[in-house]
């Protein structure tokens, strides 16, 4: 039985205030969390950051933006969940976007 994947990430502004979020994706081919994590980490900026617009992930910006704030979000982790996916996207869709970046 396929399990879903929770992609956890956050936005940290220049004042070190954090906004946490996640997306839940289906995993019809049961790709391991270790493989998913490996692919994600190999494609991060400075082993930590990514741009939500390039990966098609919702941004977590605060309502007010300081001129020193940046566009990068931080990857936290991948976990298995039984929560339903937010959309029709599968983890393969996200991995394809990541590999194209």
C-alpha positions in Angstrom: 0.0 0.0 0.0 1.5 3.3 -1.1 2.2 5.9 1.6 2.3 9.6 1.2 5.3 11.9 1.6 5.4 15.0 3.7 8.0 17.6 2.5 8.8 19.9 5.5 10.4 23.3 5.0 10.5 26.8 6.4 11.2 30.4 5.6 13.6 32.3 7.9 13.7 36.1 7.5 16.7 38.3 8.3 15.4 38.8 11.8 15.5 35.0 12.3 11.7 34.8 12.5 10.5 31.5 11.1 7.4 30.3 9.2 7.1 26.6 8.9 5.2 24.6 6.3 4.8 21.4 4.4 3.3 19.8 1.4 2.0 16.3 1.2 2.5 14.4 -2.0 1.3 10.9 -3.1 4.0 8.2 -3.4 2.4 5.7 -5.8 5.8 4.0 -6.5 6.9 3.8 -2.9 10.1 5.7 -3.4 12.1 5.5 -0.2 12.5 8.6 2.0 16.3 8.0 1.9 16.3 8.3 -1.9 14.0 11.3 -1.9 16.1 13.0 0.8 19.3 12.3 -1.1 17.9 13.8 -4.3 16.6 16.9 -2.5 19.9 17.5 -0.6 22.0 17.1 -3.7 20.1 20.0 -5.3 19.9 22.5 -2.5 21.7 25.8 -2.6 24.6 25.6 0.0 23.2 22.2 1.1 20.3 24.0 2.8 18.2 26.3 0.6 15.9 26.2 -2.4 13.7 28.6 -4.3 10.0 27.8 -4.0 9.2 29.3 -7.4 11.6 26.9 -9.2 10.4 23.8 -7.3 6.7 24.7 -7.5 6.3 24.7 -3.7 4.1 27.3 -2.0 6.2 30.2 -0.5 6.1 30.9 3.2 7.0 34.6 3.2 5.7 36.8 6.0 3.1 39.5 5.1 5.6 42.3 5.5 9.0 42.0 3.8 12.2 43.7 4.9 14.5 44.9 2.1 17.2 42.5 3.4 14.9 39.5 3.3 15.8 36.9 0.6 13.8 34.5 -1.6 15.3 31.2 -0.3 13.5 28.7 1.9 15.1 26.0 4.0 14.6 22.3 3.6 13.9 20.5 6.9 13.1 16.8 6.1 11.0 14.2 4.4 8.7 11.9 6.3 6.1 9.2 5.6 2.5 10.2 6.4 -0.9 8.8 6.0 -2.3 12.3 5.7 -4.0 12.8 2.3 -2.1 14.7 -0.4 -3.0 18.4 -0.9 -3.2 18.1 -4.6 -2.9 15.6 -7.4 0.9 15.9 -7.3 3.1 12.9 -6.7 6.6 13.0 -5.2 7.9 12.1 -8.7 6.5 15.5 -9.9 8.4 17.4 -7.3 11.6 15.4 -7.9 11.3 16.1 -11.7 11.1 19.9 -10.9 14.0 19.6 -8.5 16.2 17.8 -11.1 15.3 20.4 -13.8 16.4 23.3 -11.6 
